[in-house]
Amino acid sequence: MTIPKQNLVWALIAAIYLFLWQFSTLHDFHLWAQVTLLKGTAVEFSSVLVQAHFLRYLLVYPVFLIADNVGVEPDAIFKVLCFFMLFLVTRNCTRVAQFYVSKNTVFLIYFFTCLILTVSVFMNGRIIFSLCGFSYLLVSFHQWEQYKIQDKGLAFRAIICLFLCSVSTGTFLLSILCLLFWTIIVLARPKGSVRAYLAILVVAISPLISLYITKNVDFYGGGFYGFVNMLNHGLGFIFFSVSWDLAVLIVLNCLAMAAYMLFALRKSRIYSLLYIFIAASMFGGLFGFSTLSLGIIPLSIFLVTVSLRSLSLFNDIK
């Protein structure tokens, strides 16, 4: 029996991740204070709606349980989980790219492995959850558009994605924004009843959305001032470091770029899903750099697939 080449490559990538988990000194993954301070707290689902960090604690709660049962430090279990999720992110990105290019799969696997490993060097582990959830959401939307999963399956996957992205207020709200944008814009497949499922989901978690937004706005001063001041936490800090006329010019350029992306969305529908995720990431990135970092996923998929398709077309012409 012949083993497919792709399976052998994936086995090699898994071995690389295992090696780095054991020996890498560049990857420093550890649990963050928001969840370690809650260690030992009883898991009560009612707390999710009143304690902004409790959902994050619930997400990593199995890490504490496993660590207590096997007698190791929670950070050791957390590091294993982080490398496993990095492997999943690599796989998710490759799966999305395969919707746009049918060949060059091995190249795509190596490309996204190098990219994700490089990006992960600058992370402490928390945002890896969001990378995993965000990439899975992108995969799920593509699968639904291609009739590979149905409405209930997409809604279930959306819940998983939002749960993973809840480690950060910005990445959680970015996922909600992508979900809403995608629901409104009709792409390859009529939305039909899936809109009802996702509307029910958003309504069900609306108290959590309100809690997260209120927490962040209050942290930065409350009210409209707090909302504007949140820009200091992300790429929006540019507006506070330049003159008023230059800030207006930047806004106008951003609007022009948004108009171009809207035009591209209408003219080149093949990349419509990626445009939605890129545009949402750019907007969310104004309020947080961790949120902006998620844009690496759709942007890299777009750039590499456009390049491969262009090279393929050039070779066909030759």
VEXTIKOL-212473 format. One record per residue (C-alpha): residue in three letters; x, y, z. Coordinates in Angstrom, 3 decimals, padded with zeros to 6 digits, m for minus. Each point is the difference from the previous one (the first is absolute). Layout:
% residues N
> ALA/X/Y/Z
...
This chain:
% residues 318
> MET/000.000/000.000/000.000
> THR/001.395/003.378/m001.059
> ILE/m000.224/002.812/002.550
> PRO/m001.074/003.306/m001.619
> LYS/002.792/002.578/m000.146
> GLN/m002.120/002.571/001.823
> ASN/m000.423/m002.325/002.978
> LEU/003.749/m000.480/000.194
> VAL/000.527/003.766/m000.077
> TRP/m002.580/000.522/002.751
> ALA/001.736/m002.680/002.088
> LEU/003.281/001.880/m000.471
> ILE/m001.634/003.289/001.039
> ALA/m001.457/m001.661/003.091
> ALA/003.470/m001.296/000.860
> ILE/001.419/003.523/m000.381
> TYR/m002.602/001.375/002.393
> LEU/000.760/m002.784/002.482
> PHE/003.715/000.754/m000.228
> LEU/m000.553/003.720/000.564
> TRP/m002.336/m000.712/002.922
> GLN/002.802/m001.935/001.656
> PHE/003.053/002.066/m000.897
> SER/m000.956/003.472/m001.250
> THR/001.277/002.861/002.144
> LEU/m001.671/002.606/m002.207
> HIS/m003.556/m000.998/000.900
> ASP/m000.938/001.124/003.489
> PHE/m003.609/m001.010/000.597
> HIS/m001.556/000.443/003.431
> LEU/m003.423/000.537/001.546
> TRP/m000.922/003.627/000.525
> ALA/m000.945/001.699/003.269
> GLN/m003.691/000.409/m000.872
> VAL/m000.510/m003.772/000.254
> THR/002.656/m000.988/002.550
> LEU/m001.604/002.346/002.548
> LEU/m003.252/m001.961/m000.413
> LYS/001.658/m003.399/000.499
> GLY/m001.932/m002.029/002.527
> THR/m003.236/001.860/m000.674
> ALA/m003.011/m002.264/m000.426
> VAL/m001.307/m000.064/m003.566
> GLU/m003.475/001.557/000.039
> PHE/m001.377/000.922/m003.407
> SER/m001.990/002.890/001.488
> SER/003.331/001.716/000.683
> VAL/000.685/000.264/m003.728
> LEU/m002.475/002.881/m000.339
> VAL/001.326/002.047/002.930
> GLN/003.741/m000.741/000.079
> ALA/001.782/001.151/m003.162
> HIS/002.928/m002.404/000.475
> PHE/m002.027/m003.035/001.031
> LEU/m000.625/m001.271/m003.541
> ARG/003.764/000.067/m000.565
> TYR/000.492/m001.913/003.219
> LEU/m002.589/m002.528/m001.157
> LEU/001.941/m000.408/m003.242
> VAL/003.251/m000.955/001.746
> TYR/m001.680/m001.776/002.936
> PRO/000.914/m003.453/m001.445
> VAL/003.658/001.061/000.125
> PHE/m000.226/000.447/003.777
> LEU/m001.898/m003.282/000.412
> ILE/002.542/m002.011/m001.999
> ALA/002.936/001.687/001.741
> ASP/m001.429/m000.800/003.440
> ASN/m000.678/m003.631/m000.933
> VAL/003.400/m000.743/m001.542
> GLY/001.974/002.099/002.484
> VAL/001.658/002.496/m002.363
> GLU/m000.035/003.757/m000.346
> PRO/m002.986/001.401/m001.935
> ASP/002.376/001.920/m002.282
> ALA/001.475/m003.306/m001.196
> ILE/m003.433/m001.249/m001.098
> PHE/m000.776/003.409/m001.458
> LYS/003.149/m000.111/m002.142
> VAL/m001.032/m003.376/m001.440
> LEU/m003.430/001.426/m000.804
> CYS/001.513/003.065/m001.677
> PHE/002.168/m002.036/m002.372
> PHE/m002.940/m002.265/m000.805
> MET/m002.086/003.058/m000.900
> LEU/002.833/001.429/m002.103
> PHE/m000.105/m003.224/m001.997
> LEU/m003.778/000.416/m000.392
> VAL/000.424/003.617/m001.154
> THR/002.499/m001.146/m002.624
> ARG/m002.417/m002.675/m001.156
> ASN/m002.954/002.404/m000.073
> CYS/001.901/002.566/m002.080
> THR/001.055/m002.681/m002.459
> ARG/m003.573/m001.282/m000.291
> VAL/m001.302/003.483/m000.772
> ALA/002.730/000.603/m002.587
> GLN/m000.983/m003.254/m001.721
> PHE/m003.379/001.541/m000.802
> TYR/001.856/002.410/m002.311
> VAL/002.845/m002.103/m001.413
> SER/m000.294/m003.695/m000.747
> LYS/003.726/m000.649/m000.326
> ASN/003.118/000.934/002.002
> THR/m001.413/m001.517/003.200
> VAL/003.427/m001.026/001.294
> PHE/001.307/003.532/m000.548
> LEU/m003.017/001.424/001.833
> ILE/000.613/m002.297/002.975
> TYR/003.630/001.104/000.297
> PHE/m000.889/003.655/m000.575
> PHE/m002.612/000.166/002.748
> THR/002.160/m002.053/002.367
> CYS/002.833/002.526/m000.341
> LEU/m002.392/002.938/000.292
> ILE/m001.866/m001.244/003.080
> LEU/003.176/m001.070/001.784
> THR/001.581/003.402/m000.667
> VAL/m003.051/001.892/001.247
> SER/m000.286/m002.213/003.092
> VAL/003.491/000.986/001.151
> PHE/m001.416/003.426/000.910
> MET/m002.937/m001.426/002.003
> ASN/m000.388/m001.088/003.600
> GLY/m002.605/m002.614/m000.908
> ARG/m003.322/001.701/000.675
> ILE/m000.669/001.308/m003.513
> ILE/000.764/m003.440/m001.448
> PHE/m003.495/m000.977/001.152
> SER/m001.373/002.870/m002.073
> LEU/002.113/m000.932/m003.026
> CYS/m001.395/m003.510/000.206
> GLY/m003.602/001.164/000.383
> PHE/000.280/002.666/m002.697
> SER/001.565/m002.384/m002.519
> TYR/m002.653/m002.628/000.779
> LEU/m002.747/002.584/m000.562
> LEU/001.513/000.805/m003.395
> VAL/000.145/m003.699/m000.900
> SER/m003.605/m000.505/001.136
> PHE/m001.327/002.866/m002.137
> HIS/001.817/m001.381/m003.051
> GLN/m001.339/m003.493/000.653
> TRP/m003.552/001.307/000.325
> GLU/000.271/002.055/m003.188
> GLN/001.152/m003.159/m001.818
> TYR/m002.899/m002.083/001.437
> LYS/002.395/m002.165/002.021
> ILE/m001.815/000.735/003.279
> GLN/m003.580/001.027/000.725
> ASP/m001.601/002.769/002.082
> LYS/000.031/m001.743/003.392
> GLY/003.572/m001.140/m000.536
> LEU/001.104/003.557/m000.717
> ALA/m001.814/001.355/003.076
> PHE/001.681/m002.630/002.202
> ARG/003.421/000.820/m001.443
> ALA/m000.652/003.717/000.529
> ILE/m000.564/m000.656/003.713
> ILE/003.332/m001.821/000.239
> CYS/001.777/002.816/m001.853
> LEU/m001.458/002.717/002.220
> PHE/000.899/m001.995/003.111
> LEU/003.630/m000.250/m001.137
> CYS/000.124/003.707/m000.922
> SER/m001.396/001.034/003.391
> VAL/003.536/000.141/001.460
> SER/000.060/003.616/m001.163
> THR/m002.823/002.528/m000.146
> GLY/001.303/001.344/m003.313
> THR/000.325/m003.387/m001.731
> PHE/m003.393/m001.108/001.336
> LEU/m001.724/003.120/m001.369
> LEU/001.938/m000.321/m003.271
> SER/m001.425/m003.505/m000.486
> ILE/m003.497/001.346/000.679
> LEU/000.639/002.762/m002.547
> CYS/001.138/m002.518/m002.639
> LEU/m003.044/m002.137/000.724
> LEU/m002.338/002.980/m000.427
> PHE/001.706/001.226/m003.183
> TRP/m000.132/m003.472/m001.517
> THR/m003.667/m000.418/000.956
> ILE/m000.973/003.246/m001.728
> ILE/002.005/m000.476/m003.195
> VAL/m001.273/m002.679/m002.371
> LEU/002.864/m001.862/m001.676
> ALA/m000.110/m003.349/m001.828
> ARG/m002.901/m001.547/001.920
> PRO/m003.327/001.504/001.151
> LYS/000.082/000.414/003.783
> GLY/m003.533/m001.241/000.625
> SER/m000.616/m001.377/003.478
> VAL/003.639/000.302/001.069
> ARG/m000.696/003.669/000.713
> ALA/m002.623/m001.025/002.541
> TYR/002.412/m002.380/001.752
> LEU/002.751/002.621/000.186
> ALA/m002.466/002.722/001.076
> ILE/m001.130/m002.224/002.880
> LEU/003.661/m000.564/000.915
> VAL/000.804/003.729/000.021
> VAL/m003.121/000.808/002.045
> ALA/000.868/m002.775/002.471
> ILE/003.491/001.374/000.602
> SER/m001.008/003.676/m000.176
> PRO/000.354/000.403/003.813
> LEU/003.568/m001.226/m000.354
> ILE/000.664/002.373/m002.901
> SER/m001.389/002.885/002.074
> LEU/002.131/m001.047/002.999
> TYR/003.200/m000.076/m002.070
> ILE/m000.642/003.347/m001.696
> THR/m000.995/001.721/003.262
> LYS/003.065/m001.383/001.801
> ASN/002.385/001.338/m002.620
> VAL/m001.685/003.386/m000.381
> ASP/m000.074/000.478/003.797
> PHE/003.676/m001.005/000.255
> TYR/000.932/002.809/m002.405
> GLY/m002.065/002.674/001.718
> GLY/m003.624/m000.847/m000.733
> GLY/m002.522/001.464/m002.445
> PHE/000.931/001.398/m003.367
> TYR/003.378/001.139/001.367
> GLY/000.779/m003.563/001.049
> PHE/m000.966/m001.342/m003.428
> VAL/002.243/002.508/m001.781
> ASN/002.819/m000.564/002.474
> MET/m000.060/m003.715/m000.834
> LEU/001.711/000.944/m003.248
> ASN/003.195/000.471/002.021
> HIS/000.040/m003.775/000.522
> GLY/000.355/m000.774/m003.708
> LEU/000.965/001.428/m003.356
> GLY/m002.319/002.904/000.746
> PHE/002.750/001.536/002.146
> ILE/001.099/001.678/m003.248
> PHE/m002.936/002.401/000.329
> PHE/001.376/001.208/003.351
> SER/003.546/000.525/m001.238
> VAL/m000.610/002.078/m003.124
> SER/m001.525/003.381/m000.720
> TRP/m003.738/000.360/m000.538
> ASP/000.262/000.602/m003.765
> LEU/002.212/m003.077/m000.435
> ALA/m002.427/m002.085/002.055
> VAL/m002.824/001.063/m002.322
> LEU/002.159/m000.937/m002.999
> ILE/000.628/m003.448/001.493
> VAL/m003.735/m000.496/000.540
> LEU/m000.716/000.999/m003.600
> ASN/002.610/m002.454/m001.252
> CYS/m001.544/m002.737/002.134
> LEU/m003.415/000.780/m001.450
> ALA/001.446/m000.100/m003.511
> MET/001.561/m003.379/000.746
> ALA/m003.312/m001.258/001.372
> ALA/m001.742/001.204/m003.183
> TYR/002.594/m001.808/m002.102
> MET/m000.477/m003.212/001.975
> LEU/m003.767/000.336/m000.459
> PHE/000.564/000.390/m003.738
> ALA/002.337/m002.994/000.005
> LEU/m002.602/m001.970/001.922
> ARG/m002.527/000.614/m002.772
> LYS/002.381/m000.535/m002.924
> SER/002.111/m002.897/001.288
> ARG/m002.394/m002.124/002.006
> ILE/002.424/m002.907/000.170
> TYR/001.776/001.671/002.932
> SER/m003.089/001.538/001.606
> LEU/000.282/m002.014/003.209
> LEU/003.621/000.979/000.485
> TYR/m000.854/003.664/m000.660
> ILE/m002.592/m000.131/002.791
> PHE/002.509/m001.398/002.497
> ILE/002.784/002.373/m001.077
> ALA/m002.250/003.083/000.210
> ALA/m001.357/m001.019/003.419
> SER/003.548/m000.626/001.276
> MET/001.130/003.425/m001.185
> PHE/m002.883/001.679/001.797
> GLY/000.492/m002.032/003.175
> GLY/003.724/000.657/m000.147
> LEU/m000.657/003.695/000.628
> PHE/m000.956/m000.965/003.554
> GLY/002.547/m002.737/000.722
> PHE/003.223/m001.427/m001.434
> SER/m000.919/m003.539/001.064
> THR/m003.203/000.392/m001.992
> LEU/001.963/001.322/m002.965
> SER/002.300/m003.032/000.153
> LEU/m002.882/m002.295/m000.970
> GLY/m000.085/001.764/m003.361
> ILE/003.235/m001.839/m000.827
> ILE/m002.079/m003.114/m000.694
> PRO/m002.341/001.254/m002.770
> LEU/002.610/002.402/m001.403
> SER/002.696/m002.678/m000.335
> ILE/m002.486/m002.419/m001.594
> PHE/m001.029/002.694/m002.460
> LEU/003.571/000.954/m000.928
> VAL/001.344/m003.528/m000.405
> THR/m002.969/m001.280/m002.008
> VAL/m000.067/003.051/m002.284
> SER/003.736/m000.492/m000.605
> LEU/m000.394/m003.710/m000.761
> ARG/m002.968/000.611/m002.297
> SER/001.942/002.729/m001.829
> LEU/003.032/m002.280/m000.440
> SER/m002.242/m002.792/m001.252
> LEU/m001.620/002.341/m002.517
> PHE/003.414/001.269/m001.117
> ASN/001.263/m003.554/m000.532
> ASP/m003.133/m000.884/m001.960
> ILE/000.569/002.992/m002.301
> LYS/003.613/m001.037/m000.566
